[in-house]
Every structure is written in structure tokens, then in C-alpha cells.
Amino acid sequence: MDKKNALRAGAVAAGTTLMMLLMSSPALALTPDDGDDPGPGLSVVETLGLYVVAPIALFVVIAGLVMVFDKSRKQS
């Protein structure tokens, strides 16, 4: 019975993913709309800083604040 449910879940997930891919049309993104004014692109260092370093730094800051202001432990 578990094998049947796993197969059904896999088929539903694959079908949903396929439908989402077919319904999206990225080819239309190549034609600019009226009023589009794209800025200059990001360098590799800027991209890594924005999408890798900044989220990790934000996570570390939030985790540090949670650890500092944690009141569930008894201070002795």
C-alpha cells in the first residue's frame, strides 16, 4: 500500500511541476516593455555579496541576537 501511495504522490508532483513549467513563458521576457530602463548589470563580486554573503550575515546577526536575549536559560 505504501508503494502505491508513493507512486501516486510522485505522479502528482511530477504532473504539477510539468504544468507549471508549461504555463510559464520566459520567451516573452526577451522583448522589453514600454518604459523599461534596465540599469547596469552586477559584477560577480557584487552578485555573490548580495545573494550569498548578505543572507549569511543577516542569519548570523539574527541568531546572535536570539542567543544574547534568550531568557529560557537560568542565569546562575
All heavy atoms as an XYZ file, in Angstrom:
544
protein
N       0.817     -1.199      0.000
C       0.000      0.000      0.000
C       0.861      1.263      0.000
O       0.504      2.244     -0.614
C      -0.923     -0.019      1.219
C      -2.061      0.939      1.116
S      -3.136      0.460     -0.215
C      -4.640      1.183      0.280
N       1.982      1.240      0.689
C       2.857      2.412      0.736
C       3.464      2.711     -0.632
O       3.652      3.862     -0.986
C       3.971      2.206      1.758
C       3.473      2.337      3.188
O       2.326      2.777      3.376
O       4.233      2.011      4.094
N       3.779      1.643     -1.371
C       4.372      1.834     -2.697
C       3.380      2.513     -3.632
O       3.751      3.381     -4.424
C       4.782      0.465     -3.249
C       5.651      0.533     -4.466
C       5.974     -0.862     -4.943
C       7.465     -1.053     -4.982
N       7.851     -2.337     -5.545
N       2.125      2.165     -3.506
C       1.090      2.750     -4.347
C       0.909      4.246     -4.033
O       0.801      5.069     -4.932
C      -0.216      2.006     -4.100
C      -1.304      2.289     -5.082
C      -2.513      1.433     -4.737
C      -3.486      1.348     -5.857
N      -4.662      0.566     -5.501
N       0.924      4.586     -2.747
C       0.775      5.988     -2.347
C       1.989      6.805     -2.770
O       1.850      7.959     -3.181
C       0.573      6.101     -0.836
C      -0.817      5.662     -0.427
O      -1.732      5.645     -1.241
N      -0.966      5.283      0.831
N       3.178      6.227     -2.656
C       4.389      6.931     -3.064
C       4.375      7.176     -4.568
O       4.756      8.256     -5.031
C       5.624      6.138     -2.657
N       3.935      6.204     -5.330
C       3.844      6.359     -6.776
C       2.825      7.432     -7.147
O       3.074      8.264     -8.020
C       3.475      5.022     -7.415
C       3.509      4.962     -8.923
C       4.922      5.219     -9.426
C       3.024      3.613     -9.414
N       1.709      7.436     -6.459
C       0.678      8.439     -6.715
C       1.193      9.845     -6.367
O       0.988     10.791     -7.119
C      -0.577      8.134     -5.897
C      -1.717      9.092     -6.171
C      -2.960      8.751     -5.372
N      -3.439      7.441     -5.740
C      -3.985      6.565     -4.896
N      -4.122      6.879     -3.630
N      -4.405      5.394     -5.306
N       1.870      9.977     -5.227
C       2.412     11.279     -4.828
C       3.462     11.755     -5.819
O       3.519     12.943     -6.165
C       2.996     11.200     -3.420
N       4.303     10.857     -6.293
C       5.314     11.217     -7.279
C       4.684     11.653     -8.590
O       5.144     12.606     -9.225
N       3.630     10.971     -9.002
C       2.950     11.335    -10.237
C       2.285     12.700    -10.120
O       2.341     13.516    -11.052
C       1.909     10.270    -10.599
N       1.688     12.987     -8.985
C       1.051     14.288     -8.772
C       2.101     15.394     -8.764
O       1.929     16.446     -9.379
C       0.226     14.288     -7.465
C      -0.192     15.698     -7.080
C      -0.993     13.397     -7.617
N       3.219     15.158     -8.081
C       4.279     16.165     -8.024
C       4.879     16.404     -9.410
O       5.105     17.549     -9.812
C       5.367     15.724     -7.047
N       5.125     15.341    -10.156
C       5.681     15.485    -11.496
C       4.692     16.196    -12.420
O       5.078     17.065    -13.210
C       6.047     14.123    -12.065
N       3.422     15.850    -12.329
C       2.408     16.497    -13.158
C       2.269     17.972    -12.832
O       2.159     18.813    -13.736
N       2.299     18.302    -11.554
C       2.192     19.703    -11.151
C       3.396     20.503    -11.636
O       3.259     21.608    -12.161
C       2.097     19.798     -9.617
O       0.979     19.018     -9.182
C       1.920     21.226     -9.162
N       4.590     19.935    -11.487
C       5.794     20.608    -11.953
C       5.771     20.809    -13.459
O       6.105     21.886    -13.966
C       7.041     19.800    -11.551
O       7.035     19.610    -10.136
C       8.306     20.492    -11.972
N       5.351     19.802    -14.191
C       5.274     19.904    -15.645
C       4.286     20.975    -16.075
O       4.575     21.772    -16.973
C       4.896     18.553    -16.241
C       4.838     18.481    -17.761
C       6.215     18.751    -18.350
C       4.338     17.129    -18.211
N       3.138     21.030    -15.422
C       2.139     22.040    -15.777
C       2.644     23.444    -15.486
O       2.425     24.371    -16.272
C       0.827     21.784    -15.022
C       0.066     20.581    -15.531
S      -0.323     20.678    -17.278
C      -1.407     22.063    -17.312
N       3.347     23.627    -14.360
C       3.887     24.946    -14.029
C       4.939     25.366    -15.058
O       5.009     26.527    -15.445
C       4.489     24.946    -12.620
C       3.451     24.739    -11.541
S       2.232     26.040    -11.537
C       3.020     27.184    -10.460
N       5.775     24.427    -15.481
C       6.786     24.749    -16.489
C       6.165     25.082    -17.831
O       6.635     25.965    -18.542
C       7.763     23.587    -16.628
C       8.762     23.421    -15.484
C       9.551     22.129    -15.669
C       9.693     24.603    -15.413
N       5.115     24.371    -18.194
C       4.478     24.617    -19.481
C       3.696     25.928    -19.492
O       3.589     26.576    -20.536
C       3.550     23.458    -19.843
C       4.251     22.154    -20.223
C       3.220     21.049    -20.434
C       5.094     22.340    -21.468
N       3.151     26.313    -18.341
C       2.336     27.531    -18.295
C       3.180     28.796    -18.227
O       2.712     29.868    -18.586
C       1.370     27.470    -17.111
C       0.287     26.419    -17.298
S      -0.825     26.331    -15.920
C      -1.691     27.857    -16.101
N       4.405     28.689    -17.770
C       5.260     29.878    -17.728
C       5.879     30.063    -19.106
O       6.201     29.110    -19.794
C       6.351     29.712    -16.672
O       7.225     28.664    -17.035
N       6.035     31.316    -19.492
C       6.622     31.554    -20.805
C       7.749     32.571    -20.681
O       7.528     33.776    -20.783
C       5.567     32.022    -21.794
O       5.175     33.317    -21.504
N       8.958     32.114    -20.454
C      10.067     33.045    -20.312
C      10.489     33.678    -21.639
O      11.228     34.648    -21.645
C      11.192     32.185    -19.749
C      10.869     30.808    -20.206
C       9.361     30.739    -20.239
N      10.027     33.159    -22.768
C      10.425     33.709    -24.060
C       9.898     35.128    -24.241
O      10.476     35.930    -24.961
C       9.923     32.819    -25.182
N       8.802     35.460    -23.573
C       8.244     36.798    -23.703
C       9.064     37.824    -22.927
O       8.881     39.025    -23.110
C       6.796     36.813    -23.204
C       5.825     35.969    -24.025
C       4.449     35.985    -23.400
C       5.770     36.454    -25.457
N       9.959     37.377    -22.073
C      10.769     38.310    -21.296
C      11.866     38.940    -22.148
O      12.503     39.898    -21.713
C      11.388     37.585    -20.108
N      12.095     38.445    -23.352
C      13.149     38.984    -24.193
C      12.747     40.295    -24.861
O      13.606     41.066    -25.271
C      13.543     37.958    -25.260
C      14.169     36.678    -24.735
C      14.425     35.705    -25.883
C      15.457     36.979    -24.005
N      11.452     40.534    -24.986
C      11.010     41.774    -25.615
C      10.749     42.804    -24.522
O       9.916     42.590    -23.644
C       9.723     41.548    -26.423
O       8.720     41.025    -25.554
C       9.958     40.581    -27.559
N      11.460     43.937    -24.548
C      11.267     44.942    -23.495
C       9.920     45.647    -23.635
O       9.429     45.879    -24.738
C      12.421     45.908    -23.711
C      12.832     45.725    -25.120
C      12.496     44.312    -25.488
N       9.322     45.964    -22.506
C       8.065     46.711    -22.489
C       8.362     48.201    -22.598
O       9.481     48.652    -22.409
C       7.302     46.445    -21.185
C       6.792     45.017    -21.116
O       6.518     44.437    -22.173
O       6.675     44.494    -19.993
N       7.314     48.966    -22.881
C       7.462     50.424    -22.906
C       7.800     50.907    -21.507
O       7.176     50.520    -20.523
C       6.170     51.094    -23.382
C       5.893     50.821    -24.849
O       6.862     50.517    -25.567
O       4.724     50.918    -25.262
N       8.789     51.771    -21.410
C       9.171     52.320    -20.118
C      10.237     51.529    -19.406
O      10.678     51.921    -18.334
N      10.657     50.398    -19.958
C      11.724     49.625    -19.331
C      13.034     50.393    -19.435
O      13.380     50.914    -20.491
C      11.897     48.266    -20.018
C      10.890     47.248    -19.528
O      10.154     47.559    -18.578
O      10.857     46.145    -20.092
N      13.732     50.476    -18.335
C      15.026     51.150    -18.314
C      15.970     50.338    -17.435
O      16.218     50.696    -16.282
C      14.881     52.577    -17.793
C      16.158     53.373    -17.934
O      17.012     52.963    -18.742
O      16.292     54.394    -17.245
N      16.487     49.224    -17.951
C      17.340     48.380    -17.116
C      18.647     49.084    -16.802
O      19.230     49.765    -17.646
C      17.579     47.140    -17.975
C      17.335     47.582    -19.365
C      16.330     48.684    -19.298
N      19.084     48.922    -15.573
C      20.341     49.536    -15.157
C      21.512     48.662    -15.547
O      21.365     47.636    -16.215
N      22.693     49.070    -15.139
C      23.876     48.261    -15.437
C      23.839     46.951    -14.646
O      23.269     46.884    -13.557
C      25.038     49.147    -14.975
C      24.435     50.061    -13.961
C      23.023     50.279    -14.384
N      24.436     45.926    -15.210
C      24.450     44.629    -14.548
C      25.380     44.612    -13.344
O      26.178     45.520    -13.128
N      25.267     43.564    -12.545
C      26.123     43.399    -11.377
C      27.358     42.594    -11.751
O      27.292     41.692    -12.581
C      25.378     42.655    -10.268
C      24.146     43.334     -9.681
C      23.467     42.401     -8.694
C      24.514     44.628     -9.007
N      28.457     42.903    -11.095
C      29.656     42.094    -11.294
C      29.521     40.800    -10.493
O      28.594     40.637     -9.693
C      30.898     42.865    -10.854
O      30.900     43.004     -9.446
N      30.457     39.889    -10.683
C      30.411     38.616     -9.962
C      30.549     38.856     -8.465
O      29.837     38.249     -7.651
C      31.529     37.675    -10.469
C      31.597     36.417     -9.633
C      31.306     37.331    -11.930
N      31.439     39.760     -8.075
C      31.652     40.041     -6.651
C      30.396     40.666     -6.039
O      29.984     40.290     -4.933
C      32.870     40.975     -6.470
C      33.021     41.403     -5.029
C      34.133     40.306     -6.971
N      29.759     41.595     -6.756
C      28.530     42.206     -6.250
C      27.410     41.176     -6.131
O      26.643     41.183     -5.160
C      28.096     43.338     -7.173
C      29.001     44.547     -7.142
C      28.658     45.562     -8.208
O      28.115     45.181     -9.274
O      28.948     46.750     -7.971
N      27.312     40.293     -7.105
C      26.277     39.264     -7.071
C      26.483     38.314     -5.898
O      25.532     38.002     -5.167
C      26.276     38.468     -8.386
O      26.092     39.375     -9.466
C      25.162     37.440     -8.410
N      27.714     37.857     -5.699
C      27.994     36.962     -4.571
C      27.751     37.668     -3.241
O      27.232     37.079     -2.300
C      29.431     36.441     -4.644
C      29.705     35.416     -5.743
C      31.185     35.074     -5.777
C      28.873     34.171     -5.544
N      28.135     38.922     -3.157
C      27.903     39.665     -1.923
C      26.432     39.830     -1.621
O      25.999     39.692     -0.479
N      25.649     40.116     -2.656
C      24.221     40.359     -2.461
C      23.436     39.084     -2.172
O      22.551     39.075     -1.316
C      23.655     41.052     -3.708
C      22.202     41.482     -3.664
C      21.980     42.515     -2.576
C      21.787     42.043     -5.007
N      23.754     38.006     -2.874
C      22.942     36.794     -2.765
C      23.552     35.694     -1.915
O      22.886     34.683     -1.654
C      22.638     36.251     -4.169
C      21.750     37.183     -4.955
C      22.259     37.906     -6.027
C      20.423     37.354     -4.616
C      21.459     38.772     -6.748
C      19.615     38.214     -5.331
C      20.135     38.916     -6.393
O      19.336     39.776     -7.087
N      24.802     35.833     -1.483
C      25.421     34.807     -0.650
C      25.858     35.388      0.695
O      25.429     34.928      1.752
C      26.627     34.149     -1.369
C      27.316     33.160     -0.456
C      26.185     33.479     -2.650
N      26.698     36.423      0.658
C      27.270     36.959      1.896
C      26.222     37.685      2.732
O      26.159     37.487      3.956
C      28.461     37.889      1.561
C      29.005     38.542      2.808
C      29.549     37.110      0.840
N      25.397     38.517      2.114
C      24.397     39.278      2.868
C      23.390     38.374      3.594
O      23.135     38.599      4.787
C      23.686     40.263      1.950
N      22.818     37.343      2.965
C      21.903     36.480      3.716
C      22.592     35.725      4.859
O      22.005     35.558      5.934
C      21.364     35.498      2.666
C      21.507     36.206      1.388
C      22.754     37.034      1.524
N      23.831     35.282      4.639
C      24.549     34.578      5.709
C      24.818     35.534      6.856
O      24.632     35.186      8.036
C      25.847     33.952      5.163
C      25.506     32.795      4.229
C      26.743     33.479      6.299
C      26.700     32.211      3.501
N      25.234     36.758      6.549
C      25.491     37.746      7.597
C      24.211     38.080      8.358
O      24.227     38.182      9.596
C      26.093     39.002      6.985
N      23.117     38.235      7.655
C      21.834     38.509      8.311
C      21.422     37.357      9.213
O      20.948     37.572     10.334
C      20.762     38.773      7.246
C      19.419     39.275      7.728
C      19.578     40.637      8.390
C      18.452     39.382      6.572
N      21.621     36.129      8.768
C      21.316     34.959      9.589
C      22.160     34.951     10.854
O      21.653     34.691     11.949
C      21.553     33.675      8.786
C      21.388     32.428      9.601
C      20.136     31.930      9.878
C      22.496     31.767     10.102
C      19.981     30.785     10.649
C      22.360     30.632     10.870
C      21.095     30.144     11.144
N      23.446     35.250     10.716
C      24.346     35.248     11.873
C      23.946     36.330     12.869
O      23.935     36.097     14.086
C      25.811     35.409     11.412
C      26.733     35.696     12.575
C      26.264     34.171     10.664
N      23.586     37.507     12.378
C      23.170     38.591     13.272
C      21.901     38.216     14.023
O      21.803     38.392     15.245
C      22.981     39.897     12.467
C      22.259     40.953     13.292
C      24.318     40.420     11.993
N      20.908     37.683     13.321
C      19.651     37.303     13.968
C      19.886     36.180     14.970
O      19.371     36.219     16.088
C      18.598     36.914     12.915
C      18.183     38.142     12.117
C      17.377     36.281     13.573
C      17.301     37.842     10.924
N      20.679     35.176     14.597
C      20.962     34.073     15.519
C      21.710     34.584     16.746
O      21.446     34.157     17.875
C      21.779     32.995     14.810
N      22.654     35.511     16.549
C      23.379     36.085     17.680
C      22.460     36.851     18.613
O      22.562     36.731     19.838
N      21.542     37.650     18.052
C      20.599     38.394     18.890
C      19.682     37.453     19.667
O      19.374     37.701     20.832
C      19.769     39.345     18.027
C      20.510     40.559     17.485
C      19.632     41.325     16.496
C      20.962     41.464     18.615
N      19.255     36.383     19.038
C      18.405     35.411     19.736
C      19.170     34.761     20.881
O      18.646     34.589     21.982
C      17.877     34.347     18.748
C      17.251     33.175     19.489
C      16.881     34.965     17.794
N      20.438     34.427     20.646
C      21.234     33.789     21.698
C      21.518     34.766     22.842
O      21.507     34.374     24.014
C      22.535     33.259     21.117
C      22.340     32.058     20.218
S      23.812     31.568     19.324
C      24.940     31.222     20.630
N      21.754     36.024     22.530
C      22.060     37.006     23.575
C      20.834     37.300     24.429
O      20.932     37.385     25.655
C      22.604     38.307     22.935
C      22.631     39.448     23.934
C      23.985     38.067     22.361
N      19.693     37.452     23.802
C      18.489     37.840     24.536
C      17.605     36.659     24.920
O      16.444     36.850     25.278
C      17.679     38.851     23.723
C      18.388     40.156     23.551
C      18.830     40.559     22.302
C      18.641     40.972     24.638
C      19.488     41.761     22.134
C      19.300     42.176     24.485
C      19.729     42.578     23.230
N      18.140     35.452     24.897
C      17.397     34.243     25.267
C      17.167     34.235     26.765
O      18.094     34.304     27.547
C      18.158     32.990     24.835
C      17.376     31.739     25.105
O      16.138     31.814     25.235
O      18.010     30.661     25.169
N      15.910     34.162     27.186
C      15.582     34.175     28.610
C      15.132     32.807     29.109
O      14.719     32.671     30.250
C      14.489     35.192     28.872
C      14.919     36.616     28.588
C      13.921     37.597     29.082
C      14.250     38.953     28.557
N      14.895     39.836     29.420
N      15.195     31.797     28.264
C      14.728     30.480     28.708
C      15.745     29.786     29.615
O      15.369     28.927     30.394
C      14.425     29.592     27.502
O      15.612     29.333     26.788
N      17.020     30.182     29.520
C      18.035     29.598     30.396
C      18.121     30.404     31.680
O      18.048     31.601     31.672
C      19.407     29.578     29.712
C      19.452     28.603     28.557
C      20.821     28.599     27.945
N      20.969     29.872     27.205
C      22.119     30.449     26.948
N      23.229     29.918     27.359
N      22.165     31.571     26.274
N      18.334     29.686     32.786
C      18.504     30.358     34.069
C      19.941     30.841     34.187
O      20.872     30.114     33.942
C      18.211     29.391     35.221
C      16.761     29.104     35.407
C      16.247     30.025     36.457
C      14.827     29.642     36.802
N      14.258     30.506     37.756
N      20.097     32.110     34.535
C      21.432     32.654     34.786
C      21.780     32.402     36.249
O      21.037     32.747     37.148
C      21.445     34.171     34.501
C      21.064     34.531     33.096
C      22.118     34.094     32.087
O      23.284     33.925     32.429
N      21.699     33.892     30.856
N      22.931     31.766     36.483
C      23.290     31.478     37.883
C      24.507     32.253     38.324
O      25.192     32.883     37.614
C      23.539     30.004     38.086
O      24.409     29.500     37.103
